[in-house]
Amino acid sequence: MVGGGPGAFIGPVHLKATGMDRRYELVAGAFSRDPVKNAAAGEGYNLPADRVHADWRDLLAKEQGKVDVVCVVTPNDTHFPISKAALEAGFDVMCDKPATLNLDQALALREVIRKTGRNYGLTYTYSGYPLVREAKALVAQGKLGRIRKIVVEYPQGWLSQDVHSKQADWRVDPKQAGLGGCIGDIGVHAFHLAEFITGLRVTELCADLGKVVPGRMLDDDCDILLRFDNGARGALIASQISAGERNALRIRVYGELGGLDWSQETPNTLTLNYGDKPTEVLHAGGGYLSPEVQAMIRIPAGHPEGYLEAFANIYRDFADQITGSGKTVPGIEDGVRGMHFVAVAVESSNARQWRTLKDV
């Protein structure tokens, strides 16, 4: 693992997820640029001192033949160089999203993956929730009819003030976060979820990205109108200044026959609303769910599963992908798509005009 030192949020989440199905073992790492913190992290992860490396370059050089997968959990600006070097050194890579700092890097990384033939995954975590997979299956089966409207929202409130912390500071710094702030941090999650569940592609968007907290250099509040390739219309709201909100990702998909409603804060229920029959509420763990979804659930219905289990599902699928068992996880095409979405949204907001989102 590269990153995940003391004070990190996402690194320990990755580690817990990798251990849930016993498909992975942490054997080496470069956890922090600070030698003291790096050593402390290695000790905390129960690693021998010779497997705790001074930096990621040292790790890649000394761990060839000993390590199968490199997990990248650093800020955005180092995703590209670490992933590129790891792939070229013969490692498979799982990277926290977004794939890179910008679209050019994402396109370059795609070429590296094509040339090396290595496995590459991105933790678009919400696609790992069982009922998100069930929603995707229901849409594909035509249960809602032709899709007409998609509304996805992701409000948080933790950056509603001028706060300073390890987690906050890099996310509002263009050098580390990239072209987008809120849009790149959580907006890409909402965008990916909308396309993942519906199977549709956004073709046009009109964005209004705001810098609400004084002094911010990157957006912290986003409103985006969407048009999809089947003619459906949509809206995406992402915000990190919605005071009082926690992690309120929610998606509603409406078709000719009915709609579905799923929320990340209550992830074990999926609501189906119809125009001419009673509302259905599906529960995680229910025997009526599709076989693929039932295989993702670890405990009986009524016992809450959530964020860590969704992460673990992504990692389990990646292990299956590596071993040739047929599973695939979000990868570089999703990464390129996400970075293109951020770039076009920023361009649209600056121009105050609709913009086309093409495949690249």
JOUR-V421723 format. One record per helix or strand of 3 or more residues. SS is the DSSP state (alpha for helix, beta for strand). FROM is the first residue (numbers start at 1). TO is the last residue. If there is no record, write none. Layout:
ss={SS;SS}
from={FROM;FROM}
to={TO;TO}
This chain:
ss={alpha;alpha;alpha;alpha;beta;alpha;beta;alpha;beta;alpha;alpha;beta;alpha;alpha;alpha;beta;beta;beta;beta;beta;beta;beta;alpha;alpha;alpha}
from={10;35;49;56;69;76;92;103;120;125;130;147;166;174;182;202;221;233;248;258;266;280;291;307;332}
to={19;44;51;62;72;88;95;116;122;128;140;155;171;177;198;210;228;239;255;263;274;283;296;322;351}
